[in-house]
């Protein structure tokens, strides 16, 4: 079975556990294939945690969940040096924290204080953790999937812009249509009945990690034309100089996207093309993931907020105004 078939198999298994969130599943897979970290935002009960767990359960990977709370310490995430008594007197041994896994679920990340949030920066960006002057490398397959609840205010700490920018994509989960809600009721009811009967259906073999690495290698060979490179750069530039496109748009954006946005468009665009069985990137790939890439990288003005304009509204306007290649 080739890499694409294995990733599609993983996608199909996730869909059995997650009803109606097809776009979210696609974004989780794209984030993993693009070797980036994801920020998943949605109201309570919309299967944010369940989606990440479904991916980890069907992949041959070590899964770790960190429940962020206001009293969490950086060492609770990264690990710490522990004194171990020996015949020679004793020595310090590094005890790895929950960050040392393949798929790390950082649940309710905005509940952690600034020091703990900062502890994630090195792991997310450099794929390593430094404790007591010693650097510890993360495993080749490493991805942080952080969730946050947009309506909580008490006991939360807004993520600083520097950390937000380190997330490859900002994925939003919304309410399901009523038809899908019915299917969710039936799915959970069936799971509860099966668990009550002690049913233990034999799970199929997990997808090997090599499938992810093979897919990344193939994605690296996806062709990106000069025109597509310029299109991605034009989209990012439009967030910085919106006045060149539209005077009203200029009043909506205070701070545009960083160069990381250009890199994210390229990585995610190639992964999107690969998942759609194409060996080249076209504008549809970029437009499909543009909202997720830009959503957390542009700062709206008071004028935009006063006009009830969301980041998605502004991004949609940019996609309409920037000429296609």
KAVENTA-V8508 format. One line per field, one symbol per residue. psi: psi as a letter, one per 40 degrees, with the letter a starting at -180 (. if undefined). A space follows every 50 residues. Layout:
BEGIN
psi=???
END
This chain:
BEGIN
psi=hidddddddddddddddhhefddddddddddddefiiihhhiiieefddd dddddddeigihhhhhhhideiidddddiihhhhhidediihhhhiaeeg idhhhghfdeeiiddddddddddddefihhhfehhhiiidhhhhhiiihe ehdhfihhhidddddehdihhhhiiiidddddddddddddddddddefhg hhiiiihidddddddddddeehhhidddddddddddddddgddedhdddd edhdhaiidddddddddddddddddefieihiddddddeddddddeeihi idddddefhidddddddddddhii.
END
